[in-house]
Amino acid sequence: MNRTTLVAVCFCLLPGPARGQQIGTVDLTQQTKLSESAQEKEKYQPPKGCKNLLPGDIADGAVSPPEHGPHEIVVEIVKINAENAAVGSDVQGEVRLQNSGEYSIQIPWSTDPQTMWQGQDPNYLEWDYGYLSFDLQGTGSLKTLSQPLHGSKYVAGSMLTIQPGEWITFKVKFKLEPEDPIPGRVVNQGEGQLQVGWVQTLNAWNVHNCSVAHAFFQYRGYYDQQNPPITIKIN
C-alpha cells in the first residue's frame, strides 16, 4: 500500500460531526393539580409583623446571552390531529424545539407549579417560566390549552440543558379562537398560516418591609428563533 492510499484511509476513519437527537418529551395537555398540602403552601403567609402585603416595585428587564450573541433555535409544529378544523374547536399536536446554534441552552422543564417555591426562602423566590405561543396569520395569538413549564436552580431536574443539534418534543393543545376577546378579532374560515413560538422569562419575587416587589426578565433577545409555519384549513 503506497503513501497516498494510507492518507486516504486515515482520513475516512476520522470521526464525523455529532448528530443531534431527541432528548426528551413532555405532555403539556394535562393540567397539574396541586395536592392539599401544596395548596396550603401556595397560601403565602406574610412575614411576622405584617398583617397584609402591599404592592411594591415592578421591574421589567431582559436576560442577555452569555456568549457571542443570540442562541439559535427552531420551534415548529410537526403534527396536528386536524388539518381541517372548525372555528372554536380544540386542536392537539406536537411541537419540536431544536437547538440549531453553537451553544447549549437551558429551558424550564417541570410541569409542577411547586417548582416556583421549593427549596427557597419564601420571602425571596426566583424561577424560570416558559410557554408556547400559537399564532394564526390575520388573527394573532390563539387561546392556548397547554400548561406552562417551571424551572429553578433549587429543584433538581427542573431545568433541561439542550446541546447543539438536540431537540425536545412538546405534546400540545390549543383552541381556534383568539387569545384576547378584542372586537373585530376573529378566526376566519379558509386556509391559514399557523406557527408557534417559545417564550421564556426569569422571575423574581421579593418581600421587604411588608411590600412585594416583582421582577420579570425576558429572554426576548436571548433567542434567535425560526418559526416555520404550517398551513391549516379552517371550516
N, C-alpha and C positions, 0 to 999 in steps of 0.2 A: 504493500500500500504506500503510495507516494505522499509527500508533504501536503499537497493540495487536498487530497482526499481526507487526510486526518483533520485538517482545519474544518472542512465541511461537516464531518461527522460530529466534532465537538460543538460546533455552532447549533446543530439540530438538537443536541441534548441539553442545551441551556433551558432553564425553566421559563415558561411564558408568563404573561401578565395574569395576575389573580383574577378570577371570575367572580362576579357578585352572586349572591344567593339570598333567598328569603330567610330572615332570621326570626320572624315572629308574626303572629296574627292575633287580633283582639276583636271581640264581638261588642260593638257599641250599640246594638239594638235592644239589649236587655238592661233595663234600669236597675241600678243597685239600690237595694233597700237597707237603710240603717237598722241595726239591732236596737233594742230598747236602751241598752247601756250606752250605745253610741249616740242615740238621740239625746240622752241626758247630758253627755259630754258636749254636744253641739249647743246646748243651752248655756251659753257662756255666763259665768259668774263674775261680776265686776270685782276688782281688787278691794281689799279691806279698806274701808273708809269712803268708798264710792257707792252711793246708792244707785246712781244711773251713770251711763256713759254718754258723754257729749260728743257731737261731731267735731272732728279736728281737721287737720290739713289733708288735702288730696294732692298727690304728686303723680305726674304722668311723664315717663321718660322712655328711653329705648335701650335695648341690650345691643352692644356692639360686638361684632365677631372678633375673636382673639387673634386670628391670623390675618392674612393679606386680603381682606375684603369679604363680601357676602359668600355664604356657603350655598352651593348649587343643589337644588332638589327638584325632582319631578313628582307632581301629585296628580294622579289621573284616575278616572273611573274605568275599571277594567271589565265590569259586569253589572248589568241591572236586570231585574226579573221581569221587566215590562218595557219593551221598546215602543209599544203602543199603550199609552196610559191616559186615563181620564183626568180632566182638571179636578183638583182637590183630592186625588187618590194618593195612597201611600206607595212609595217605591222603595224596594230593597236592592242592595247590590254590594259590590266590593270596590274598595278604593286602594290603590297602591301608592305608597310614598317611598321613593328611592333616593338615596344619596348619590347624586350624579357628579359631585365635585371631588376635590382632592383631600379634604379634611373630614375627620369624623364629626358627627353631630350628636346631640343628646336631646331627647324629647320625653315629656311625661308619659308614663306607661301604665298607670294604675286607674282602674275604674272606681276605686273605693274613695268616697269623699273624705273619709277619716284621715287619708294621707296628708291633708292640709294641716292637721294639728298634732299628729302622732309624734312623740319624742321631742317636743319643743316646749319652750316657755310659753304658757298660754297668753302671756301679755305681749309676746313678740313672735309672730308667725311669718314664715317665708316659704313659698312653694311655687312650682311651675304649673301652668294651666294651659291645656291645648284642646282645640276642637277643629272640626272640619266645617267649612262654609260652602254651601251649594249655591250656584249662581246660574240663572237661566237668562239668556240674552233677551233683552227687552222687558224683563220683569225685575231683575236684580236678585237679591238673596231670597232663597226659598226657606220655608219652615223646616228646621232640622228635627228629626226624631232620634238622633244619635246622641248618646251621652258624651260628656267631655272626659278628658283624661287629666289626672293629677300626678304630680311628682315632687319629691322632696329629698334632699341630701340626707335627711334624718331617717328615711324609710328605705331599707334595702330592697332593691329590685323595682322601685317605683320610677326610676329614670332609666331609659334604654339608650345605649350607645349604638349608633348605626355607622359602620365603617364605609368608606368609599366603595360604591358598586352594590352595596347591600340594600335590601328593601324590606318593608313590612306591609302587611295587608290588614285593612280595617273592614269589618262587616258593618254596613251602614243602613240607615233608613231615613227617608225624608218625605215631605209632602209637597205635592204640586200646587202650592199656594204661596203667596208672598209671606215673607217673614214678618214684615210690618204692614198692618192694615191701613195703608195710605190710600185715600180716594184716587181712583184712576189707575192704580197699580194692580194689574190682573195678570193671570196666566192665559195666554191666547192659545187657541187651538191651531193645529198645524205642526210643522216641523220646527224644532227649536234647538239651539246650541246650548248644551249643558256642560258645566265644568265645576271642579271642586278645588278648594284651596285650603292650605294648612295655616292656622292661626295659633300663635303661642305667646304667652306673657309670663313674666316673672312678677309675683305679687308679694307684697309685704303688708302686715297688719300690726300696728304698734299701739299699745295703750300706755299713756303717760299723763299723770295729773288728771285722771278721770276723763280723758278725751281720747278718741280713737283717730289715728292717722292711717290713711290708706295710700299705698304706692303701687302703681302699675307700670311696668317696664315692658314695652312691646318689642317683639322680635321682627318688627316690620322691615328693617334694613339688614337684619342678620341673614335672612334667606333670600336668594335669588331663585324665584320659583318659575318653573314651567308648568302650565296648567292646560294641557291639550284637551279641547272639548270633544264631546261626542254628540251625535245627532239623535234626538228623541222625538217621537211622534206623539202629539197630544190630541186626544179626542174631546 
